[in-house]
Amino acid sequence: MTKPLLSVVIPAYNYASVLPRAVESVIQQLTDEVELLVIDDGSPDDTASVLEQLHACYPQRFRSIRQANAGPASARNHGIRESQGEYLLFLDADDELLDGALALWLAEIRQYPGSRLFVAGDVSVRSDGRERFDPPTAIPDSLLARVRGYLLDKTVALSNGATVFHRSTFDKGLYPEHFRNAEDIPVFCQALVAGECRVINQPVVRIHKHDDSLRHHSGHGLQVGLQLVDEVFNRLPASVQGLKSQFAAQRCLSLFRTQSAAGNHAQAWAFYKQALRFNWRVIFRWSYTRKALRLCLK
């Protein structure tokens, strides 16, 4: 049997109510060149029974695997190991592919087989139902500019569902399973330096935004902490290592912001001082400095 060209992996945890939307958005577009895997990360809700129903409706159209709960990084890694495609697309369980997305990806892959990362646009859906087209950002030619744009300047935006990786991208490492958030940042960074990147100026996925996303959870952010800095730069070439201290300072400011918002003022102040030690120029980022001074004076 011929191996698929593209594997779509859906990690699922406690999204039983919307998982059919994600699965069916892929199944409706499947061809012999694409396989679909759903990794149930030990969901305690009705995800298992929902998958049973989907298998009954779409027999032999996709595979599902249940694992003990270990977090999104573990679920994605399980999908990498179990999939067979030369390219991988990760779709969150609460999102959905737009019509024609798989055909578009396949056409780009066939036309540019040397590319290691494909990036497209998305349609973001807010909690009030409003939708907005987010076009893809340009990917600079130099590796240094790519990493700077993604980590520091925020001029390079990447998101699951709108990004296809060549399997060789993961030779530098899989998703860090000891992280419960920000686990995609090291992988996106290593993908940006893996080789040629192609940008497709069309939307391919509808991404549903949630206010309770893990990225806004101060506890999970604190758990990852500054480990993220080493995790990222241990995977990157020497030519971009000069950005490490700047990213460490920016990471401290991010932790300062989340801890301050959570009312953890002592912890927030400690992160601000640490940011200054990494890069004294953060004192000129007035929004952070004013907030830090208010904390100090309390």
C-alpha positions in Angstrom: 0.0 0.0 0.0 1.4 3.4 -1.0 2.2 5.7 1.9 0.2 9.0 2.1 1.8 12.2 1.1 0.1 14.2 4.0 -0.9 13.1 7.4 -3.5 15.2 9.3 -3.3 14.8 13.1 -6.0 16.0 15.5 -5.0 15.9 19.2 -8.2 15.8 21.2 -8.8 16.5 24.9 -12.3 17.2 26.3 -13.7 18.6 23.0 -16.4 15.9 22.4 -19.0 18.5 21.5 -17.0 20.0 18.6 -14.7 17.1 17.6 -17.1 15.9 14.9 -16.8 19.3 13.2 -13.0 19.0 13.0 -13.0 15.4 11.9 -15.7 15.8 9.2 -14.0 18.9 7.8 -11.1 16.6 7.0 -13.0 13.5 6.0 -15.0 15.4 3.4 -11.7 16.3 1.6 -9.8 13.0 2.0 -8.0 11.5 -0.9 -5.7 8.5 -1.3 -2.8 10.9 -0.6 -4.0 12.0 2.8 -4.5 10.1 6.1 -6.3 11.3 9.2 -5.4 10.3 12.8 -7.2 11.5 16.0 -5.2 11.1 19.2 -7.5 11.1 22.3 -5.4 12.4 25.1 -7.3 10.4 27.8 -10.4 12.7 27.7 -12.7 12.2 30.6 -15.7 13.6 28.6 -17.6 11.8 25.8 -14.7 11.9 23.3 -14.3 8.1 23.2 -18.0 7.5 22.4 -18.0 10.4 19.9 -15.1 8.7 18.1 -17.0 5.4 18.1 -19.9 7.1 16.4 -17.7 8.8 13.9 -16.0 5.4 13.0 -19.5 4.0 12.5 -20.5 6.8 10.2 -17.1 6.8 8.3 -15.8 3.2 8.5 -12.1 2.9 7.6 -11.8 6.6 6.7 -9.6 7.5 9.7 -7.8 6.1 12.7 -8.1 7.0 16.3 -5.8 6.2 19.2 -6.5 6.7 22.9 -3.6 7.4 25.3 -3.4 8.1 29.0 -3.6 11.8 29.6 -0.2 13.3 29.1 -0.8 16.8 27.5 -1.0 18.2 24.0 2.7 17.8 23.3 2.5 14.1 24.0 -0.6 13.7 21.8 1.1 15.4 18.9 4.2 13.3 19.3 2.1 10.2 19.3 0.6 11.4 16.1 4.0 11.9 14.6 5.1 8.4 15.5 1.9 6.7 14.2 1.5 8.7 11.0 3.1 7.8 7.7 2.9 10.9 5.6 6.0 12.8 4.4 4.2 16.0 5.5 2.2 16.7 8.7 -0.6 19.0 9.5 -1.8 19.4 13.1 -5.5 20.5 13.4 -6.8 21.4 16.9 -10.0 19.5 17.8 -12.1 22.7 18.1 -11.0 24.1 14.7 -12.0 23.0 11.2 -10.4 22.9 7.7 -12.0 25.1 5.1 -13.3 23.6 1.9 -10.5 22.9 -0.6 -7.8 23.2 2.0 -6.3 19.7 1.5 -6.3 20.1 -2.3 -4.5 23.4 -1.9 -1.9 21.9 0.4 -1.3 18.9 -1.9 -0.9 21.1 -4.9 1.7 23.2 -3.1 3.6 20.2 -1.8 3.8 18.7 -5.3 4.9 22.0 -6.9 7.5 22.7 -4.2 8.8 19.4 -3.0 12.0 20.9 -1.6 10.1 23.1 0.9 10.2 22.2 4.6 7.4 24.5 5.9 4.2 25.7 4.2 2.3 28.6 5.8 -1.2 29.8 4.8 -3.8 32.1 6.2 -6.7 31.4 8.6 -10.1 32.7 9.5 -10.3 33.5 13.2 -13.7 33.1 14.9 -14.2 35.1 18.2 -16.4 33.9 21.0 -19.2 36.3 19.8 -19.2 34.6 16.4 -17.4 37.4 14.5 -15.0 36.2 11.8 -11.8 37.8 10.5 -9.4 36.7 7.7 -5.9 36.6 9.0 -3.5 36.6 6.0 -0.2 34.8 6.4 2.8 36.8 7.3 5.9 37.0 5.0 8.7 34.7 5.9 12.1 36.5 5.5 14.9 34.9 3.6 17.6 34.9 6.3 17.3 32.4 9.3 18.2 35.2 11.7 15.4 37.4 10.5 12.9 34.5 10.6 13.6 33.7 14.2 13.7 37.4 15.2 10.4 38.0 13.5 8.8 35.0 15.2 10.2 35.3 18.7 10.9 39.0 19.2 9.3 41.3 16.7 6.1 39.3 16.2 6.1 40.0 12.5 6.1 36.2 11.7 2.9 34.5 12.9 2.5 30.7 12.8 -0.5 28.6 13.9 -1.6 25.0 14.0 -4.0 24.2 11.2 -2.5 26.8 8.9 1.0 25.2 8.8 2.3 22.1 7.2 5.7 20.6 8.2 8.0 18.3 6.4 8.6 15.2 8.5 12.4 16.0 8.6 11.5 19.1 10.6 11.2 16.8 13.7 14.7 15.5 13.3 15.8 18.3 15.7 13.3 17.2 18.3 9.6 16.5 19.0 7.2 18.6 21.0 8.5 19.0 24.6 6.2 16.8 26.6 7.2 18.4 30.0 5.5 21.6 28.8 1.7 22.0 29.2 1.7 25.2 27.2 4.0 27.0 24.7 5.0 23.5 23.4 4.6 24.6 19.8 7.1 27.5 20.0 10.3 25.3 19.9 8.9 23.3 17.0 7.8 26.4 15.0 11.3 27.8 15.5 13.1 24.7 14.3 10.7 24.6 11.3 11.6 28.1 10.4 15.3 27.3 10.1 14.8 23.8 8.5 14.9 25.1 4.9 12.8 26.7 2.3 9.4 28.1 3.4 6.4 28.6 1.2 3.6 31.1 1.9 0.1 30.7 0.5 -2.0 33.8 0.6 -5.3 31.9 1.1 -7.2 30.8 4.3 -7.2 27.1 4.9 -8.6 26.8 8.4 -11.2 28.3 10.7 -9.7 28.8 14.1 -12.1 29.2 17.1 -10.6 31.5 19.7 -11.2 30.9 23.4 -10.7 33.3 26.4 -9.7 30.3 28.6 -6.9 29.2 26.3 -4.0 27.6 28.1 -1.7 30.3 26.8 -3.5 32.8 29.1 -3.2 30.5 32.2 -0.7 32.0 34.7 -0.1 28.7 36.4 0.9 26.9 33.2 3.0 29.8 32.1 4.9 29.7 35.4 5.3 25.9 35.1 7.1 26.3 31.8 8.9 29.5 32.9 12.3 30.2 31.5 12.8 26.5 30.5 11.2 27.7 27.2 14.3 29.7 26.3 16.8 26.8 26.5 14.3 24.5 24.8 14.0 26.8 21.9 17.7 27.7 21.4 19.0 24.2 22.0 17.3 23.4 18.6 18.6 26.4 16.7 21.9 26.9 14.7 24.8 29.1 15.9 23.8 31.9 13.5 20.8 32.8 15.7 22.2 32.2 19.2 22.8 36.0 19.6 19.0 36.4 20.1 18.9 34.2 23.2 19.3 36.9 25.8 16.8 39.1 24.1 14.2 36.3 24.0 15.0 35.5 27.7 14.3 39.1 28.6 11.1 39.1 26.6 10.0 35.8 28.2 10.5 37.4 31.6 8.3 40.3 30.6 5.6 38.0 29.5 5.8 36.1 32.8 5.8 39.5 34.6 2.6 40.4 32.8 0.7 37.2 33.5 1.8 37.0 37.1 0.9 40.7 37.6 -2.6 40.1 36.1 -3.0 37.1 38.4 -2.2 39.2 41.5 1.1 37.5 42.2 2.9 40.8 42.7 6.1 39.5 44.3 6.6 36.9 41.6 5.8 39.5 38.9 8.4 41.9 40.3 11.0 39.2 40.4 10.5 38.5 36.7 10.8 42.1 35.8 14.1 42.4 37.6 15.3 39.2 35.9 14.3 40.8 32.5 16.6 43.7 33.3 19.5 41.4 34.0 19.1 39.7 30.7 18.7 43.0 28.7 18.8 46.4 30.5 17.1 48.0 27.5 13.7 46.6 28.6 13.6 49.6 30.9 12.5 51.6 27.9 9.5 49.5 27.3 7.4 51.9 29.2 4.2 49.9 29.6 6.1 47.3 31.5 8.2 49.7 33.4 5.3 51.8 34.6 3.5 48.7 35.9 6.7 47.4 37.6 7.1 50.8 39.3 3.6 50.7 40.6 4.2 47.2 42.0 7.4 48.3 43.6 5.7 51.2 45.3 2.9 49.2 46.8 
